Amino acid sequence: MKTYLTVLALAATVFTTFAAEPVANPASPSVAKDSRCFELRTYYAAPGKLEALNARFREHTCALFKKHGMEIIGFWIPTDKEKGSENTLVYLLAHKSRAAAKQSFADFGKDPEWKKAQSESEANGKLVEKVESVFMSATDYSPMK
């Protein structure tokens, strides 16, 4: 019985570990084997806060991303009002791996410079209402990997 419980506990630990961290196996044979881990992030700013969010990225966040090993590919704002031109910021980061992305954001979140910039920029209320993140791999025919 003791052996059964030990095996059951081990199986639960393994399952929990893999369930918590998505498996990085390519979903398609067209995924490039040498692809970096790309992360598409969409921020939905609080009403009237998009320019304050842009200022925080411009003045603080970009430098801190670089400090913590994140490569910034670019930032965009939708051009159509119905697609979020008044409150949406979209950006793309590149990481060496999904694990590197997780570590970079963990380090970024603990950085005293970030905590200060966030606190000061949110003195009159939160800048962001919602964040969406999608991790992606390049295809084997993509010019950017």
N, C-alpha and C positions, 0 to 999 in steps of 0.2 A: 504494500500500500504506500509506503514511504517513497519507493522508487517511482511509482505511478504519479504521486503528487509532485515530485521533483521534475519529472519529465513534463507534466502538465504546466508547471510554473515556467519552465524553460521555454516551452512552446508559446505560452502567452507573452513572455518577454520578447521573443523573436517576432511574433505577430505584431505586437504593439510598436516595436521599433520600426518595422517596415511599413506599417500603416501610417505612422506619423510622418515619415519621410518618403515622398513619392519615389518610386523606382525610376532611375534615369535611363532605362532602356528605350531606344528609339521606337516611336510608334510607327515609323515608316522606314523602309530600306533606303529612302531618298534623303534621310538625315545625314549630314556630313559627319564623318567620323572625327574630324578635327575641329568641329564647331565649338566656339565658346558658348557659354550660357548667356543668352540675352534675356533681359527682363523689360517688358513693356509695362509701364506704370501710368495709371490715369488718376489724376487728383481732381476731385470735385470741390471747388472752393465754396466757402460759406458766402452767402449773398453779400456782394460789394467788396469781397476780400481777394479777388483774383490778382490785382496789382500788388497788394501787400505780399501775396504768395510769390509772385514773380520776383519781387524785391528780395525776399528772403533767399530764394535760390541764387539770384544774381550776386548778392552780397555775402552769403554765408555757406549755403548748402553745397553748391558746386565744389568749392574748395575742400569742404569736409568729405564729400564723396571721394574726391581724388586722394585725399589723405588716407582714406580707409580702403584704397585699392579698387574702387569702382571706376570703370571707364565710361565717361558720358559720351553717348553717340549723338544725341540731339534732343531738343525740346520743341514742342509744337502746341499751338492753340487752334482749335477748329475754326474754320472760316464762316460756317453757317450757324446762325443763331439757334436753329432747332437742333443742332448737333452739339451745342454747348459753348459757343464762342464767348459767352459772358461769364462762364464759371469753370471751364475745363482746361486743365494743363495735362498734356501727354508727353512722356519722355521715355527714352530708350537707354538702358545701361547694358554694358557687357561685363561679364565676370568670367574668371577662369573656369569656374564650375558652380554648380548649385550650392555645394557646401561652402565655397568661397563667398558666394552671395549672402548666404545666411550669416557667416562670420563677419563679413563687412558691415552688414546692417546692425548686427549685435554690437560691434565696436562703435559704430556711428552713434547708435542710440545712447551709449554710455559716455560719449565724449562731452566733457564739460563745456567746450565751445558751442556744441550743438544745443546743449541744455540751456545755455545762456541766450543764444540766438532765438530759440523757440520761445522761451519765456518772455523775452523782450518783444518779439514780433506778435505775440498773442496777448499782450497786455489789455487790449480792447476786445478780446474774444478770439476763439479758435479760427484759424484760417482755412482749415480743411474739414469738410463734412464726411467725405468718403474717399477711400483709396482702393483701387483695383490693381492687381498685379498678375501678369501672365508671363510664365517662363517659357522660353522658346529656344529651339536649336535651328541652325541654318540648314538649308537643303544642300545637297552635294553640288548643285549648279548655281548656288548663290555666290555673287562676287564678294560678299562680306561673310566671313566666318569668324 
